[in-house]
Amino acid sequence: MHEQARAAIAEADAAVLLVDASAGLNAADEAIAEELRRAGLPVLLAVNKVDGLDPRLASAEFHALGIGEVHPIAARRGQGVPALLDAVLAALPAEARAAPAEPAEAEEGVPVAVIGRPNVGKSTLINRLFGEARVLVYDAPGTTRDSIAVPFERDGQRYTLIDTAGVRRRSQVPEGVEKLSVVKSLEAIERASVVLLVTDAQEGITEQDARLAGHVLQAGRALVVVINKWDGLGPEQRRKVRRDLDLRFAFLGFARHHFVSARHGTGVGLLLGSVDRAHAAAHRDLPTPALNEALHEAVAAHQPPLVRGRRVKLRYAHQGGHNPPVIVVHGNQVQRLPAAYVRYLENFFRERFDLYGTPVRVECRTGENPFAHKPNRLTERQRRHRQRLIRHAKRSKKKKRARR
């Protein structure tokens, strides 16, 4: 944390030293003030928690730090904060004030969420991709509490990596901060275009990994599976991890797998290539003529099953959306298509249009029958014919009974 704070000081144009009026001046405040003086930045001293106190008396002892004007504030109530902001803007260099501000919510490039269980190496992987210690890393689980967006550029392509808190089983998540962290992590999946699901090879592929993959699949996001800590595993352990992948991730046949070591960088360089391919597949435009041709080939290769003695007819298809690609298939009785045949169509379209790395959704729609709610009124001739059939059926039953 000290290293991250020093990196922030090195990048800053000005600094605000925040101290606690209720706790008074202490040695830690003096040490930070000395480090800020050595950095040569414009520094403003904000004395917080002065509500209920005389501001001048509460901030008097902090003048001993000797780092500039003192601003007494009460952050909870907003007292003195506008004046502090004005002082911060005045302290900035002219070129910093003239630079246009970018909206905080605007994420440049491809948004990539990095998710996984606690302590599987998500932050280490981001630092390795970024090329420096951009986010905090510690060997104890739970270090990352909030989703952190890290923009960077590689080979002319911009990305925004979103570091998320580790997601444990719901029964193990207590109320409070960690519960909010889990919510933020799941929200990051919705914000992302591609998701990197990081697993721990040394612990194996767990049920929680499969549950997280299910969240990604439900959200319809492109996915790349990262098996971290691959270094140091013996041949038998590696075979077991591969078997677990085939078993627990059987529903993720579209996702690419990467076996990496985030700490040493082994295999990490290939991740962004898979991210680019998955992102391109998720946003690919599918021409309607090509979709119809593929649909007819799929039906010719494997006919839909009979439903109540009638064949389901698939007539035409068109694209209904991106990220994930949605293919709308029209026909009659399509609502009765078995789920297995819909999966067959999804796999066929994925193979035909190279949609690997992203889930494909096939929506089946049928036209409404305009006569569905109208009564079928019989003509006089049809009623007489119906009565003759009923009488004939009754006579046949009587004859059968008489024979018995």
C-alpha positions as CSV (number, residue, x, y, z in Angstrom):
1,M,0.0,0.0,0.0
2,H,2.9,2.3,0.7
3,E,4.3,1.6,-2.8
4,Q,0.9,2.4,-4.4
5,A,0.7,5.7,-2.4
6,R,4.2,6.7,-3.5
7,A,3.3,5.9,-7.1
8,A,0.2,8.1,-6.8
9,I,2.3,11.0,-5.4
10,A,4.8,10.7,-8.2
11,E,2.0,11.0,-10.8
12,A,0.1,13.8,-9.1
13,D,0.1,17.5,-9.9
14,A,-1.0,18.4,-6.4
15,A,-1.7,16.6,-3.1
16,V,-4.2,16.9,-0.2
17,L,-2.9,15.7,3.2
18,L,-6.0,14.6,5.2
19,V,-5.6,14.6,9.0
20,D,-8.0,13.8,11.9
21,A,-8.9,16.7,14.2
22,S,-10.3,14.4,16.8
23,A,-7.1,12.3,17.0
24,G,-4.7,15.3,16.9
25,L,-1.3,15.6,15.4
26,N,0.8,12.4,15.5
27,A,4.0,11.0,14.2
28,A,2.4,9.4,11.1
29,D,1.1,12.8,9.9
30,E,4.6,14.2,10.3
31,A,6.2,11.4,8.3
32,I,3.7,11.8,5.5
33,A,4.1,15.6,5.5
34,E,7.9,15.1,5.2
35,E,7.5,12.8,2.2
36,L,5.2,15.3,0.5
37,R,7.8,18.1,1.0
38,R,10.4,15.9,-0.6
39,A,8.1,15.3,-3.6
40,G,8.0,19.1,-4.3
41,L,4.2,19.1,-4.9
42,P,1.7,21.9,-4.0
43,V,0.2,20.5,-0.8
44,L,-3.0,21.4,0.9
45,L,-3.7,20.4,4.5
46,A,-7.3,19.3,5.2
47,V,-8.2,18.9,8.9
48,N,-11.3,16.6,9.0
49,K,-13.9,16.0,11.7
50,V,-14.2,19.6,12.9
51,D,-18.0,19.4,13.3
52,G,-19.0,20.3,16.8
53,L,-15.5,21.9,17.4
54,D,-14.1,25.4,17.0
55,P,-12.4,25.0,13.5
56,R,-9.6,27.4,14.4
57,L,-8.8,25.7,17.7
58,A,-9.1,22.2,16.2
59,S,-6.7,22.9,13.4
60,A,-4.2,25.1,15.4
61,E,-1.7,22.3,16.2
62,F,-1.5,21.1,12.6
63,H,0.2,24.4,11.6
64,A,3.3,22.8,13.1
65,L,3.5,20.6,9.9
66,G,4.4,23.7,8.0
67,I,3.1,22.6,4.6
68,G,0.8,25.4,3.7
69,E,-2.7,26.7,4.3
70,V,-4.9,24.7,6.7
71,H,-8.5,23.9,5.6
72,P,-10.8,22.7,8.4
73,I,-13.6,20.5,7.0
74,A,-16.3,18.1,8.0
75,A,-16.4,15.6,5.2
76,R,-19.5,13.8,6.4
77,R,-21.6,17.0,6.4
78,G,-19.8,18.7,3.5
79,Q,-18.7,21.6,5.7
80,G,-15.7,23.4,4.1
81,V,-15.3,21.0,1.2
82,P,-16.3,23.5,-1.6
83,A,-13.6,25.9,-0.4
84,L,-11.1,23.1,-0.3
85,L,-11.9,22.1,-3.9
86,D,-11.4,25.7,-5.0
87,A,-8.0,25.8,-3.3
88,V,-7.1,22.5,-5.0
89,L,-8.0,23.8,-8.5
90,A,-6.0,27.0,-7.8
91,A,-3.0,25.0,-6.8
92,L,-2.9,22.9,-10.0
93,P,-0.5,24.0,-12.8
94,A,-1.9,26.0,-15.6
95,E,-1.6,23.1,-18.2
96,A,-3.4,20.7,-15.9
97,R,-6.3,23.2,-15.4
98,A,-6.5,23.7,-19.2
99,A,-6.7,20.0,-20.1
100,P,-10.2,18.8,-20.9
101,A,-11.6,16.5,-18.2
102,E,-12.6,13.0,-19.4
103,P,-15.8,11.6,-18.0
104,A,-15.1,9.1,-15.3
105,E,-17.6,6.6,-16.5
106,A,-16.3,6.5,-20.0
107,E,-14.3,3.3,-20.5
108,E,-11.9,3.4,-23.4
109,G,-11.2,0.3,-25.5
110,V,-12.5,-3.2,-24.9
111,P,-13.7,-3.7,-21.4
112,V,-12.3,-6.9,-20.0
113,A,-13.5,-8.1,-16.5
114,V,-11.1,-10.4,-14.6
115,I,-13.1,-12.6,-12.2
116,G,-12.5,-15.6,-10.1
117,R,-12.3,-16.9,-6.5
118,P,-10.3,-15.1,-3.9
119,N,-6.5,-15.4,-4.2
120,V,-6.3,-17.1,-7.6
121,G,-4.0,-14.3,-8.9
122,K,-6.4,-11.9,-10.7
123,S,-4.5,-8.7,-9.6
124,T,-1.1,-10.3,-10.4
125,L,-2.4,-11.2,-13.8
126,I,-3.5,-7.6,-14.4
127,N,-0.1,-6.3,-13.3
128,R,1.7,-8.7,-15.6
129,L,-0.5,-7.6,-18.6
130,F,0.0,-3.9,-17.7
131,G,3.8,-4.3,-17.2
132,E,4.0,-2.7,-13.8
133,A,2.4,-2.9,-10.3
134,R,-0.8,-1.1,-11.2
135,V,-3.1,-2.7,-8.6
136,L,-2.4,-3.9,-5.1
137,V,-1.3,-7.5,-4.7
138,Y,-1.0,-9.5,-1.5
139,D,-1.0,-13.2,-0.7
140,A,-3.9,-13.0,1.6
141,P,-7.4,-13.4,0.0
142,G,-9.7,-10.4,0.1
143,T,-7.1,-7.8,-0.7
144,T,-9.2,-6.4,-3.6
145,R,-12.5,-5.0,-2.3
146,D,-13.8,-2.9,-5.2
147,S,-13.8,-3.2,-9.0
148,I,-10.8,-1.2,-10.3
149,A,-10.7,-0.2,-14.0
150,V,-7.2,-0.1,-15.5
151,P,-7.0,1.4,-19.1
152,F,-4.0,0.5,-21.2
153,E,-3.0,0.0,-24.8
154,R,-1.2,-2.9,-26.6
155,D,-0.2,-2.9,-30.3
156,G,-2.6,0.0,-31.1
157,Q,-5.6,-1.7,-29.4
158,R,-7.1,-0.1,-26.3
159,Y,-8.4,-2.2,-23.4
160,T,-9.9,-1.5,-20.0
161,L,-9.0,-4.3,-17.5
162,I,-11.5,-4.5,-14.6
163,D,-9.9,-6.0,-11.5
164,T,-12.7,-7.5,-9.3
165,A,-12.9,-8.9,-5.8
166,G,-12.8,-12.6,-5.4
167,V,-16.3,-14.3,-5.3
168,R,-16.8,-17.0,-2.7
169,R,-19.8,-19.3,-2.1
170,R,-22.8,-17.4,-0.9
171,S,-22.8,-19.3,2.4
172,Q,-19.3,-18.1,3.2
173,V,-19.9,-14.4,2.4
174,P,-20.8,-12.4,5.5
175,E,-22.9,-9.3,5.6
176,G,-21.1,-6.0,5.0
177,V,-18.2,-5.0,2.8
178,E,-17.5,-8.4,1.3
179,K,-21.1,-8.8,0.2
180,L,-21.0,-5.5,-1.6
181,S,-17.7,-6.5,-3.2
182,V,-19.3,-9.6,-4.6
183,V,-22.2,-7.5,-6.0
184,K,-19.7,-5.2,-7.7
185,S,-17.8,-8.2,-9.2
186,L,-21.1,-9.5,-10.7
187,E,-21.9,-6.1,-12.0
188,A,-18.5,-6.0,-13.7
189,I,-19.5,-9.0,-15.8
190,E,-22.4,-7.0,-17.1
191,R,-20.2,-4.0,-17.9
192,A,-17.6,-6.1,-19.7
193,S,-17.4,-7.2,-23.3
194,V,-15.0,-10.1,-22.6
195,V,-14.5,-11.9,-19.3
196,L,-11.3,-13.6,-18.1
197,L,-12.2,-16.3,-15.7
198,V,-9.1,-17.0,-13.6
199,T,-8.8,-20.4,-11.8
200,D,-6.1,-21.8,-9.6
201,A,-4.5,-24.9,-11.1
202,Q,-3.0,-25.9,-7.7
203,E,-6.4,-26.1,-6.1
204,G,-8.1,-27.6,-9.1
205,I,-11.3,-26.6,-10.9
206,T,-13.9,-26.2,-8.2
207,E,-17.7,-26.0,-8.1
208,Q,-17.4,-22.3,-7.4
209,D,-15.5,-21.8,-10.7
210,A,-18.3,-23.6,-12.6
211,R,-20.8,-21.4,-10.8
212,L,-19.0,-18.2,-11.9
213,A,-18.8,-19.5,-15.4
214,G,-22.5,-20.0,-15.3
215,H,-23.0,-16.3,-14.4
216,V,-20.9,-15.3,-17.4
217,L,-22.9,-17.6,-19.7
218,Q,-26.2,-16.3,-18.3
219,A,-25.0,-12.7,-19.0
220,G,-24.0,-13.7,-22.5
221,R,-20.5,-12.4,-22.3
222,A,-17.5,-13.6,-24.4
223,L,-15.2,-15.7,-22.2
224,V,-11.6,-16.8,-22.0
225,V,-10.7,-19.3,-19.3
226,V,-7.3,-18.8,-17.6
227,I,-5.8,-21.6,-15.5
228,N,-3.2,-19.8,-13.4
229,K,-0.3,-21.1,-11.3
230,W,0.4,-23.8,-13.9
231,D,4.1,-23.7,-13.2
232,G,5.4,-26.2,-10.7
233,L,2.6,-28.8,-11.3
234,G,3.7,-32.4,-12.1
235,P,2.4,-34.3,-15.1
236,E,-0.2,-36.2,-13.1
237,Q,-1.6,-33.0,-11.5
238,R,-1.8,-31.4,-15.0
239,R,-3.7,-34.3,-16.4
240,K,-6.1,-34.1,-13.4
241,V,-6.7,-30.4,-14.1
242,R,-7.4,-31.1,-17.7
243,R,-9.9,-33.8,-16.8
244,D,-11.6,-31.5,-14.3
245,L,-11.9,-28.8,-17.1
246,D,-13.6,-31.3,-19.4
247,L,-15.9,-32.4,-16.6
248,R,-16.9,-29.1,-14.9
249,F,-16.6,-26.8,-17.9
250,A,-18.3,-29.1,-20.4
251,F,-20.9,-26.4,-21.1
252,L,-18.1,-24.0,-22.1
253,G,-17.0,-25.7,-25.3
254,F,-16.8,-22.3,-27.1
255,A,-14.3,-20.8,-24.7
256,R,-10.5,-20.9,-25.2
257,H,-8.3,-22.2,-22.4
258,H,-4.9,-20.7,-21.4
259,F,-2.5,-22.3,-19.0
260,V,-0.4,-19.5,-17.5
261,S,1.8,-18.4,-14.7
262,A,0.9,-14.8,-13.8
263,R,3.8,-14.5,-11.4
264,H,6.4,-15.5,-14.0
265,G,4.6,-14.4,-17.1
266,T,4.5,-17.8,-18.8
267,G,1.7,-17.9,-21.4
268,V,0.3,-14.5,-20.5
269,G,1.3,-12.9,-23.8
270,L,-1.2,-15.0,-25.7
271,L,-4.3,-13.9,-23.6
272,L,-4.9,-10.7,-25.4
273,G,-5.0,-12.5,-28.8
274,S,-7.9,-14.6,-27.5
275,V,-9.6,-11.6,-26.0
276,D,-9.4,-9.9,-29.4
277,R,-10.9,-12.9,-31.2
278,A,-13.7,-13.3,-28.6
279,H,-14.6,-9.6,-28.8
280,A,-14.7,-9.7,-32.6
281,A,-16.9,-12.8,-32.6
282,A,-19.3,-11.3,-30.0
283,H,-19.8,-8.2,-32.2
284,R,-19.7,-9.8,-35.7
285,D,-22.3,-8.9,-38.2
286,L,-24.0,-12.0,-39.8
287,P,-25.5,-11.4,-43.2
288,T,-29.1,-12.7,-43.6
289,P,-28.5,-14.6,-46.9
290,A,-25.5,-16.4,-45.3
291,L,-27.6,-17.3,-42.2
292,N,-30.4,-18.7,-44.3
293,E,-28.0,-20.8,-46.3
294,A,-26.5,-22.1,-43.1
295,L,-29.9,-22.9,-41.7
296,H,-30.9,-24.9,-44.8
297,E,-27.7,-26.8,-44.6
298,A,-28.2,-27.6,-40.9
299,V,-31.7,-28.8,-41.5
300,A,-30.6,-30.9,-44.5
301,A,-27.8,-32.5,-42.4
302,H,-30.1,-33.2,-39.5
303,Q,-33.9,-32.9,-39.7
304,P,-35.9,-31.6,-36.7
305,P,-37.7,-34.3,-34.9
306,L,-41.4,-35.1,-35.3
307,V,-43.6,-33.4,-32.8
308,R,-47.1,-35.1,-32.4
309,G,-46.6,-36.6,-35.7
310,R,-45.8,-33.4,-37.5
311,R,-42.4,-32.2,-38.8
312,V,-41.2,-28.9,-37.4
313,K,-40.4,-26.6,-40.3
314,L,-37.6,-24.0,-40.0
315,R,-38.1,-21.4,-42.8
316,Y,-35.6,-18.5,-42.4
317,A,-33.2,-16.8,-40.0
318,H,-31.8,-13.4,-39.3
319,Q,-29.5,-11.7,-36.7
320,G,-31.2,-10.3,-33.7
321,G,-28.4,-8.8,-31.7
322,H,-24.7,-8.6,-30.7
323,N,-22.7,-9.5,-27.6
324,P,-23.8,-12.3,-27.6
325,P,-24.7,-12.9,-31.2
326,V,-28.5,-13.7,-31.3
327,I,-29.9,-15.6,-34.3
328,V,-33.6,-15.6,-34.7
329,V,-35.1,-18.6,-36.5
330,H,-38.7,-18.4,-37.8
331,G,-40.9,-21.4,-38.6
332,N,-43.9,-23.3,-37.5
333,Q,-44.1,-25.2,-34.2
334,V,-40.6,-24.0,-33.4
335,Q,-41.6,-23.5,-29.8
336,R,-41.7,-27.3,-29.5
337,L,-38.2,-27.8,-30.7
338,P,-36.2,-29.9,-28.2
339,A,-33.4,-28.1,-26.4
340,A,-30.9,-30.6,-27.9
341,Y,-31.8,-29.5,-31.4
342,V,-31.5,-25.8,-30.5
343,R,-28.0,-26.6,-29.1
344,Y,-27.2,-28.3,-32.4
345,L,-28.2,-25.2,-34.3
346,E,-26.0,-23.0,-32.0
347,N,-23.0,-25.2,-32.5
348,F,-23.6,-25.3,-36.3
349,F,-23.8,-21.5,-36.6
350,R,-20.7,-21.2,-34.3
351,E,-18.7,-23.5,-36.6
352,R,-19.9,-21.9,-39.8
353,F,-19.3,-18.2,-38.8
354,D,-16.2,-18.8,-36.5
355,L,-18.0,-17.5,-33.3
356,Y,-15.6,-19.2,-30.9
357,G,-15.1,-17.3,-27.6
358,T,-18.6,-16.1,-27.3
359,P,-21.9,-17.9,-26.5
360,V,-24.5,-18.0,-29.4
361,R,-28.2,-17.7,-28.7
362,V,-30.8,-19.1,-31.0
363,E,-34.3,-17.7,-30.6
364,C,-37.1,-19.6,-32.2
365,R,-40.2,-17.7,-33.2
366,T,-43.4,-18.7,-34.9
367,G,-46.1,-16.7,-36.6
368,E,-49.5,-16.4,-34.8
369,N,-52.4,-18.4,-36.3
370,P,-55.0,-15.9,-37.3
371,F,-57.8,-18.5,-36.8
372,A,-56.6,-19.8,-33.4
373,H,-59.3,-17.9,-31.4
374,K,-62.1,-18.3,-33.9
375,P,-64.7,-21.1,-33.4
376,N,-64.9,-23.7,-36.1
377,R,-68.6,-23.5,-37.1
378,L,-69.8,-26.6,-39.0
379,T,-72.1,-26.4,-42.0
380,E,-75.4,-28.3,-42.1
381,R,-73.9,-31.0,-44.2
382,Q,-70.9,-31.4,-41.9
383,R,-73.2,-31.7,-38.8
384,R,-75.3,-34.5,-40.5
385,H,-72.1,-36.3,-41.4
386,R,-70.8,-36.0,-37.8
387,Q,-74.1,-37.4,-36.4
388,R,-73.9,-40.3,-38.9
389,L,-70.4,-41.1,-37.6
390,I,-71.6,-41.0,-34.0
391,R,-74.5,-43.3,-34.7
392,H,-72.2,-45.7,-36.6
393,A,-69.8,-45.7,-33.7
394,K,-72.6,-46.5,-31.2
395,R,-73.9,-49.4,-33.4
396,S,-70.4,-50.8,-33.6
397,K,-70.0,-50.8,-29.8
398,K,-73.4,-52.6,-29.4
399,K,-72.4,-55.3,-31.9
400,K,-69.1,-55.9,-30.0
401,R,-70.9,-56.2,-26.7
402,A,-73.5,-58.7,-28.3
403,R,-70.6,-60.9,-29.6
404,R,-69.2,-61.1,-26.1
